Amino acid sequence: MAYRTDIEIARAANKRPIQEIGARLGIPAAQLLPYGHDKAKVAQDFIAGLAGRPEGRLILVTAINPTPAGEGKTTTTVGLGDGLNRIGKRAMVCIREPSLGPNFGMKGGAAGGGMAQVVPMEDINLHFTGDFHAIGAAHNLLAAMIDNHIHWGNARDIDPRRIVWRRVMDMNDRALRDIVLGLGGVANGLPRQAGFDITVASEVMAILCLARDLRDLERRLGDIVVAYRRDKSPVHARDLKADGAMAVLLKDAMQPNLVQTLEHTPAFVHGGPFANIAHGCNSVIATTAALRLADYVVTEAGFGADLGAEKFFDIKCRKAGLRPAAAVIVATVRALKMNGGVARADLGTENVAAVQAGCANLGRHIENVQGFGVPVVVAINHFATDTAAEIAALQAFAAGLGVEAILCRHWAEGSAGIEALAHKVVALAEGGGAGFAPLYPDAMGLFEKIETIARRIYRAGAVTAERAVRDQLAAWEAAGYGHFPVCMAKTQYSFSTDPALRGAPEGHVVPVREVRLAAGAGFVVAICGEIMTMPGLPRLPAAETIRLDPAGRIEGLF
């Protein structure tokens, strides 16, 4: 069979009407708000009516640290959902919405791949149902109301030097990281330094993904701390009367988006915080609704398990009361060879020794996930260049840790290529071996939480922070925020803060250069090393190859 790109496969999909997909879950057509024929939002009233239903089993898909060689976490998530349905389980998939930033930057798309995709792929990767636009609008409305409040007399006595609410846009644009606002005279406001983050780093995104319903959403929006007065007391979004209008803009965005896989497995694609700069999980409302609609729910957490899985466990599960039944760690022979020191150009050559060396990264992730009390299986996402000896080396390493590593061919074969993993996941989930517990208690101090994550998950030797950072954390504890979990913003490419340090480093230093309070979301962000909350485009952005063909069809998404 001739090679087909992901977008060609998706374009040829035999999609079923979205009402038929909803009916498989028991969602009446009247409770679906269609966006065309192949995607719909699920009504809030229907979701509210699910309360009290028994819940299915939650399966987390995570991965080793990402490399340019590729891991295929979303592809495996989608494939596993299809595989579970293939073996007779009622399963659905819950994943995040892709951001335009990486789609036009590094990735070119993020809806799975090959025969394990969610569709309509082009819509999901681009504007979809407008959720990200609504989040950006709500966020920037609040920013505009802050400056407007100051312009018209500043009744709340906001100190312009202590405004902490930045603006956002869903695009990679390094030139907007630090800017000056209000130039051009009195009519344009008070000049001050500010900046942009990418939309996926917005606290509004985090709030939407953690809120249980519209009432909880509006309360959390009101809790956002936007600035401080000269006496350092906080100013909240509700003090500016912005929370109501923000909730109105987000009303439809709060409703989960229902789509389907190539094999017609129902999928919620909703919310999209990055795991390297935010908490990296799809929405709580989508996950909890799915658990009441299906026997198995397969979800993913962004990037490697050191970021995505840790935040899934310590933030999302803690906040939503979720108890995962099993975890899948995705690895590829190619990525492990890169972790073992092989250059990207040489990945097609057999190198068993490099696989064995790179397995240290996989082993660290296995130990970390098991440390949360969750049973683990490794999914080997197969590439055509993998050799039998390399696969055997990976499986032998995992077996030495008491974990099975299963070869999966879902990219090429769909659900037929992942049946073995589906059976193993069921065995783990129904075996009663899960005893989930977060990494640290709520009562632990904020800096101690940062140190706990750095030492136990990253295996750091020390955490450094300027006195101002430590003082700020102490001030937030005194203000009643000490029980919050911590969201680490760190490079996704390494356990350390050095993206070039692959494998499983130990004893390194984690420098915390800044901390931010997300009072509405309910966590504190610790920004480590050189990580940026507004990414830049690479030397050769994916946007250069994305275009319309002569027939008006999209090309270049992959």
N, C-alpha and C positions, 0 to 999 in steps of 0.2 A: 504494500500500500504506500502511495506517495506521501511524503511528509506534509502535514498541514499545520499551520500556525494555530495558536489558541483562538485567535479571533475568527479564523476560517472555520474551526470546529464549532465555535459558539454560534456563528452565523447560520450554520447548517442544522442547528438543533431543532428538533420537533417539539416545540414548546406546547404545553397544554394550557388552556385558559386558566387564569389565576383563580377563578371561582372553583374550578375543579381541584386545584391544589389546596385551597382553603377547606373544601369539603372533606378532604382526607383527614384533616385535623378537627373536623366538627365545627368549623367556622361557617355560619350561614352567609350566603352571598350578600345579604343586607348589611352585614357587619364588616364588609370589606369596602374600602374606598379606593376604587381602581385608578391607577395611573397608566392608561392604555390597557392592553389586553393581558400583559404578562407580569405585572407588578401591582401591588396594592398595599395600602396601610390598613392595619387592623384597628377597629374602633375602640376607643377608650372604654366605653360602656361594656363591650364584650370582655375586655381584659379584666375589668373590675369584677365581672361576674364569675371569673375563674377562681376567686379566692375560696379556699377551703377544699379544693379538689386535691386528691393525692398527687404527689410529685414523682416524676420519673428519676432516672439516674443521670447524673451530670458527669460528662467525660471531658477532661481538659486535654487539648493538644498544644504542646509547646515544642521547643527545639533546642539544639545546640546554638552557640553563637553564630550569627549569620556571617557568611563570606560571599565574595563575588561568584563563587562556584554554585551557589544556590542550595536551598534546603527544602523548600516546598511545603511549608507549614499549612498554608491555606488549602493547597491542593490536597494534602493528606486529610485535613479536617473535612473537606467536602467528600473526598473518596470514602472516608470512614463512615460518614452518614449514609452514603449509598450502600456501602458494604453491610452495615447493620440491617438496613431494610432488606437487602438481598437474602440474609439468613433468617428473615422472619420477624425481626424486631420492628416496632413502630418507632422510628427515629426521625429526628430533624436536626438541622444545622443552625447554629447561631454564630455569626461572624460580624466583623466590623465593616463599616463603609470605607472604601478607599478615599484618600485625600488627593486632590488635584496636584498638590505640590510634588510628591514623589512620582505620581503617574507621568507628569511631564518632565520629571527630573531623572531619577535613577531607575524606576521600576517599569514605567510604561503600562501599568495595569496591575490589579491585585484582586482578582476574582477567582483564583484557582488556576488550573492549567490542564492542557490536554483533555482527557476524557473525564476529568474531575473538576468541573467548573460550575459556578452559579451563573444563571442567565436571567435577563439579557446582559451580557458581559459589557457591551459598550455603554449602556445606560448606567450600570452600577459603577463603572469606572469614571464616569463623567458627572453630569449634574444629578442623576438619579431622581429622587423625589424632592430635592431641594433642601434636605435637612441641614447640610453644611452652610448653605447660604443663609438659612434662618438663624443658625447659631452665630455666624459672623455678624448678621444684622443686629441681633439682640446684644451681642458683646459691644459693638461699636455705637449702638444707641446709648448705652451706659457711658461710654467714653465721651460722647458728645454732650450728654447731660451734665457730666462733671465740669467740663470747660464752660458750658453755658451757665451753670450755677455760679461759678466764679465771676464770669463776665457781668452778671446782673446783681452784683453786690456781695456775693459770698456769705449768705446768711448763716451757713454752717461753719464758717471760720476755717475752711480747708486751707492747709498750708500748701501752696503750689509746689514747694520743694519736696513734699511728702506724698505726692499722688503716685500710687502704685499700680493703677489700672492702665495697662498698655492697650493699644489697638491690635486687631488681628486681620489677616487675610489668608485664604486657603491657596497659597502659592509660595514657592520657594523664592525669596527675594532678599538677599543678604544686605542690599543697600538700605533696607528699611529697619534694620536692627536698632539703630540709634539715629534719631532725627530731632529736629527742633521744630516745635509747633508755634503758631501764633505770630509769625513774622508778617510784616507789611502794615503795621499801624494798629491803633487802638481798636478799630472796628473788628479786627481779626482775632482778638483775644490776647491773653497774656503769654508772651514768649516763654517757653520752657522746654527742657529736654524731655524727650519721650521715645517711643519706639513701637515696633510691631512684633508680634509673635505669629506663628502659623496657627490657623484656626484649631487644629487638633490639640494645641497646647492651651487653649482657652479654658479658663475655669468654667465657663458656661457649657463647654463640651463635657467636662467632667461631671457637672451638675446634672445635665440631661441624662448622662449614662448611669448615674447613681440614684436619681430620684425614682420614687415608687409610683407616683401619680402626679396629677397637675397641682394638687394642693401642696404636696411635698416639694415640687419644682419651684413654685412661687416662694415658699418659705426659704428654700436654699438660696434662691436668687437675692432675696432680701438680706440674707446673712453675708453676702459678699462684702469684704472690706476693700474700699476703693482708694482711701486716702487717710491721712492723719491730720489732726489739728496741731497747732503750735504747742499745745500741752501734751501732744502725742496720743491723745485719745482717738479711737477709730471713728471713721465716717463710713456708714454702710450704704449699700445701694438703696435700701428702703428709706434712708434719711433723705435721699434725693427724689423719692417717689418714682423710682425707675422700675421697680420689680414687677408691677402690674403690667406695664407695656411690654417688658421683656417676655413675660409669660405668655402674653397674647401672640407675640411673634413666634414663640416656640410651641404653641398649642398643637399644631399638626405634626411638627417634628418629633414630638413625644410619642407618637404612635408608631409601633414597629413596622418595618417594611417586609412584606412577604414576597418571596420569589421562589424559584425552583432550581434544582440542579439539572444537569443534562439528563439524569435518570429520573427526574420528577420528584426527587425528595424535597419536601418543604424546607425552606430556609428563611430565617429572619436575618436580614442584613441591616444593622441599626447601630448608629453611633460609631465614633472612630478615633478615640485618643491614641496617640503614639505611645509605645511603651518606653522609649528612650527619654522622652521629656514629659510624659504624662502617665496615666495609670494603665493604658494599653489593653482595655477590655471593651467588648460590646456592652450594650445597655443592660442594666439590671431588669428593667421592665420586659425586655425581649427574652432574656434568659428565664426569668421566673414564669412568664407566660408559657414559654416552650415546655418547661418542666411539667406544666399542668395539661399540656396538649399531647405529649409524646412519652413513651416509655424510656427512651434514651435521647439525650440532648448532647450533641458534640459541639463544643465551643473551642475557641483558640485564644491565646494571649500573645501579644506582640513580641517580636524578636526572640532572643534566647530566654531560657528559663530563669537566668539570673535577674532579668528585668520583668518580662511579661508574667511568668508563673509566680514569681515572688509577689508582684503587685496584685495579681488575681487572687492569691491566697490571703495576703495581709490587708488588702484594701477592699476588693469587691466581695470576697466571701465573708469577710468580717462584717462589712456594712450590711450585706443583704441576707446574712444567715445561711449561706450556701454551704453544702458539704459535698465536695466532689468525690465520686466513687472510684475513679481511676484516672491516670494520666498517661498520655502517649508522648514520648520524646522523639521528635523527628531528627534523623541524621542522614547524611549522604556520604558515600565513600569519597566523593570528590571534595566535600567540605572538610572531612577529616584529614585528607591528604594535605590540604592547605594548612590546617592546624599543625600538621606534622612537618611543615617547612617546604612543601612543594609549590613552585610557582604556578600561576594559573595556566600558562602556556603548556605546562608539562603534565596536566591532570589526566590526559588521555593515556598516559603510559603507566603500566602496572607498577605499583610501588607498595608492597605489603608492609614494609618497615615504616613507611610514612603513615599508613593507616593506623598501625599499632601505636606510633608516637602521638598521632592526633587524637586517639581515643581518650587521652587524658581529659580533653575538654568534655567529651560525652560523659565520662565517669563522674566528673565534678557535678554535672547537671543531674545525673541519676541520684547521687548522694543527696543533693540539695532537695530535690522533689520528694524523695523518700523521707527526708527530715521533717516534712509537713504531715507525715502519716498517711500518704496517698500511695497506693500500689502503682507500679510503673511497668510499662512495656516500651521497647524501642521499635520505631518504625523505620526501616531502611528504605528510603525513597529511591527507587532504582533508576539508574542512568544506563544507557546502552554501553558506555565505556567501562562499566564496572566489571571486574573479573571475578571468577569463582573464588580465587585465593583471597582477594581483598574482602569479599563479602564474608568468607569464613573467618578471617581475622577479626572483623568487627563483631561477628556473632560470638566468637570465642571470648573476646574481651567482656562483652555484656554478660555472658554466662558465668564468667569468673566473679561477677558482682551479684549473681543470683537473679539476673534479669534476662528475659528472652528478647532477642532481636529478630524481628520478622521481616523478610524481604517483601516489599510491596510494589506492585506494578500498576497502580491505579491510574497513573498518568497515561499509560498506553492502553490499558484494558478496562478502565472504569472499575465498577464494583467487583467484577470477576477477579481482578488482580489484587484485591485487598481482603478477601474472605477470611484468610487465616488470621489477620490482625483483628477483624471484627469478632471472630470466635474467642480470641484471647482476651479482648476487652470485656466481653460478656462474662467470661470466667472470672476475671479480676473483680469486676463490678458486683457480681452476684456471689462472690466468694466470702464476703463479709470481712475482708481484711483491712478496709479503710478505717482509719482513726484520726481524721483530720484535726489539726490544731494549728493556729497561726504561729509565726516565729517568735513573737514577743507579746506581752500583755499590754492592755491599754494604759495601765498605771505607770509603765516605764517612762522615764524622762525622754524628751525629744532627741537630745544629742545621743543619749544611750541607745535609742532605737536606731539612729543612723549608724552608730558603731556596731550594733548587733548585726545589721544587714551587711555592713562592709566586712566584718570579720567572719561571720558564719556563711554567708552566701558568696562573697567575692574572695574570701580568704586573705583579706588585707592584713598588713601588720600594724597599721595605724591609720587614724583619721585626723586630718588637720583642718583647722578653721580659725579665721581671724577672731579676735576678741569681740568685734562687732557682731559677727554671726552668732557666737555663743550667747552674747547678751540679748540678741533679738529672740533667740529660742527661749531663753529664761523669761523674757517679758511676755511672750505668748503663753507660756505655762502659767504665769501669774494671772493672765487675763482669762484663764479657763480653757485653753486649747491644748493643754498638755496630754490629754487622752487621745489626741488625733494620731492616726498612723502616719508614716512617712512615705512619700513618693520620691524615689531617687531618680534624678535626671543625670544620666551617665551614658557614655558611648555604648552602643549595642554590640560592638565588634570584639570586645574583650571583657574578661572578668575585672580587669583593672580600668583605669581611666585613660589608658594609652591604647588607641585603636589598633596600633601595630603589634601589640603584645598578645599573640595568639596562644592557644593551648590552655594550660591550667596554672597560671602564675600564682605564686604565694608570697606573702610578706611585703607586698607593694603598699604604697601610701595612697589613700583616697583623699584628695583635697576638696573640701566643700567651700566654694567661693561665694555662694549666695544662698539665702533661703527665702522662700515666698510662702505666705499664708493663703491657703485656699479655704476660707472659713465656710463658704457655702457648700463646697464639695465635701469638706470634712477631712482634709489632710494638709500636711505641710510638705512643700516641695524643697528638696535639697539639691542644688545645682552643683555638679561635681566636674572638676577638670575643665576641659575646653568645650563641653557640649553647648550647643546653641538652641534656643527655643524658636529661632527663625532660621531654618536651613537655607543653604545656598544651592544653586544649580551646579551640576558637575561640568567638567570641561566639554563633554559631548552630551547634552541633555536629551532625554527621550523625545522631547518635543520636536526635535529636528527631523524625526522620521514619522511623526504622526500627521496624517493628512487625509483628504478625501480622494477616492479614486474617481475615474471618469463617470462612474455610475452613481456617485454621491455617497458611497459607502465609506465608513471609517477604516483607515489602515494604520498600522503602526502600534496599536495597543497589543500587548502580549502578556 
